[in-house]
Amino acid sequence: MRRCASLIALCIGLVFNPVQAEQLPQRWVSAGGALSEWVAELGAESRLVGVDTTSQHPESLKALPSIGYQRQLSAEGVLSLRPDVLVGTEEMGPPPVLAQIRGAGVRVELFSSQANLEAVQGNLKHLGELLGKPEQAEQRFSDYRQQLDTLRERIKAAQGSGAAPGVILLVGHAGAKPMIAGKGTSGDWLIEQAGGHNLATHEGYKNFSTETLAALNPQVVVFSDRALTGDAALQALLKENPALAASRAVKEKRLVDLDPTLLVGGLGPRLPASLQALAAAFYPAAKANLAP
């Protein structure tokens, strides 16, 4: 009788359990750097068969087929990889292409690109369910939040009674036509979370003249170039925008290079380390105390 009851319970479980392993998508295409990183972080990188151009971390993702930029997908490019699921944020598109992909029988799962912890928690929960790893995803978010809470306390201690440094974050391409990250952007969120004061008061990302950039006279310039990195990106920025040379940031050499993939597709697992690096640049005297 006991054996019979066990068999009945097993059959009921197979019929009514909605998350059987064989039902989970096994071939993933990801159109979002942060999502791709989280998939890898949760131990499921082997399920990825294609990624977009913002998926640059970990390095191994660069070997996968590219589906192009997340906002400019083609149905043919995605469908050629025979995915079970396409994951991306609300930035993914265009909508007619997503409709085509759905029409071909591919599951399309949307996530949040908002720069806040609630979005990260929701995204990880969603990913955990799709991957069949809900407990691992929940634990990873708990660790992530603890890292940020600890860093926040250290930044408060570094600030003391002093004012937060005035910061601007510039996004450009080979130094030309930089856009300033304004309110409501992921760049603005990063500045504020790292203990800085964003001098830009407009909404979104906006182009400004070099004269306007110089008039802001930031104490720190964070620059993010989509074509160049490091010193090459900095030199291109200063060459194309000579008015910046008069700013306090340039005179005091308080210039910080930021990976542009951190600014698209939501918040990923590299965020705590990136915030720590920004905070150390904002409060150099407390750099040792800000380290993890």
C-alpha positions, 0 to 999 in steps of 0.5 A: 500500500505504501509503495502504491501511495508513493507511485500515485503521489509521483504521478500527481506531481508529474501532472501538476508540477508546472516547472518540470526540468524538461519544460525549462528552455534549454537554448537561450538567446539574450539581448541584454548585457546584464541579463547575460551576465546574470545567466552566467552568474547563475551557472547557466552560461552553457544554455546561451547560444547567442547574445547581443552586442552589449553582452561583453562579460564574461569574456567567454560570451564574445565567442557566441554568435551575435544577434546585433544591438538589443534595440535593432534585432532582426527576426532572421538573426535570432531564429537562425539560432533555434532558441527556445527563449529570447530574453531581454529588457523593455529596451529590446526591439523593435516590437514588430520583430519581437512579434515575428519571433513570438509568431515563430513559436519562440518564447520571449521573456521581458525583464526590467531595465530600471536602475534600482534594487527592486528591478534586480530582485524581480529580474533574478526571481524571473531568471531563477524560475526560467532556469529552474534555480529559484533558491540560487537566484534568491540567495544571489540577490541577498548577497548582492544587496548585502554588498551594496548595503555595506558599501553604502555605509562605508560611503557615508563614513567617507563623506563625513560632514563634507559635501558630495563632489560635483560629477558629470557622466559623459557617454560618447563615441571616440570622444565626439558628441558626448551626451551627459547622463541626466536624471532618471538614467542609470548613469545618474543612479550610479553617480548618486549610489557612489556618493557623488552629486550629478550636476546635470539637471535635465532628464535622460541623456542629452547632447551639450556644447563643450562650453556648457560642459566647461561651465558645469566645472565638475570636480569629477568627470566619469567618461564612457566611450562606446568605441575606445577604452582607457587612456585612448578614450580620455585623449579622444574626449579631451581632443574633441572637447577642448573646453573641458580642459579648464574644468577642475576635474581635468586640472586635478586629474579626477577622470574615471573610465566607465565600461559603457555596458554598465549603462544599458540593460539594467543592473548586473553582477559587476555593479558593486565592484563598479560602485566601489571604484567610483566611490574611491574616485569620488573620495580618494582620501578614504580609498582604503576604507572603501575597499571590499 
